[in-house]
Amino acid sequence: MTTLIAWLGVDERQPASIYIATDSRISWGNSHSWDVGQKIFSALTKPELFAFCGDVIYPQAILPRICSLIDEDNFFAPNSGYDAKLNQLFDYVQRTFSSYPLKGKFTILYISREHDGMAATFHAGKISWDSQVGFEMNVLMLPSESELIVATGTGKLAMDNKSFLWQNSDAQGTSRSVFSAFCDALASGADQFSGGAPQLAGLYRIGASKQFGIIWNEIPYINGVEAAHHQLNDLREWRNNLFERCSPDTLTVIANAQKHPRPLSIRS
C-alpha cells in the first residue's frame, strides 16, 4: 500500500492551506517494489487534488482522466458545491470500477477549495473500496488548528508514532510538524510498503492546485522522480523534509524564507 496523509494549515486568522503527502513506492507482494510511482494528481487550472493508496492500477488509470475532464470543465456539474462534487466523483468511480477485473482494496482522497481569498473554504473527503464492505464515501472533518485531517495506508502506524513526537514538541500545531513527522516515518523504513521520495501537493486561498518539488536526501524530486536539470528552473515551490522553502539548485533554504530547525526533543 503506502503512507497517505492530508492536513490543514491554519494561520492567525483562519485556514490558509490544505495539503496532501504520500510516498512513491509501488509494491508487488513482499519482495518487489518500484520507488517512482506517482500517487498525487491535480487539475492544472482548478483547486482540485486527488491521491490514493492501496491497489495501484485502477486509481493511476482513472485519476489523470478525471483531472483532464476537470480542466475541460467537463466533469463536475456547473455550480456544484463540495458535497455535490464528492457525490459526482463517487458515482463516476462506481461506474468505471464496476467492470474493472482486479478488484483490490484502495482509497482515493479528494481535496478541494470553494471561493477565493479570505472567503475560501477547504474541503476533504475520501472514497474507499474493499471486498469486505464494498464502497464507502466520507466527508472528512477539518481541524481548527494546523494538524492532520487523515492518515491512512500501511504506513499509518509509523506516521502516528512520529506524529506523537512532533505534536509533543515546540513545533506542535504547525504544518511543518505534520510534514516533518511524515518524512521521519518514511525515512525510518518502519513500513516496508512505503518508500522513495515524498510527494507533496496543496491548495492555498487563491489559485489552482500546487504540486511541490521535494529535496530528499540532498536530491531534488518531482512526483517521486529525480528532477532533470532543466526542471529545476520552473516556478514551483520546493520544500525539504522540515517543510522549509528551498532552492533546487543549491539545495538550501532560500533567502528570507522561514527556517524550521528540528526540535531538540526529536532526534534525527
Secondary structure, 3 states (H helix, E strand, C coil): CCCEEEEEEECCCCEEEEEEEECCCEEECCCEEECCCCCEEECCCCCEEEEEEECCHHHHHHHHHHHHHHHCCCCCCCCCCHHHHHHHHHHHHHHHHCCCCCCCCEEEEEEEEECCHHHCEEEEEEEEEECCCEEEEEECCCCCCCEEEEEECCCHHHHHHHHHHHHCCCCCCCHHHHHHHHHHHHHHCCCCCCCCCCEEEEEECCCCCEEEEEEECCEEEECCEECCHHHHHCCCCEECCCCCEECCCCCCECCCCCCCCCCCCCCC
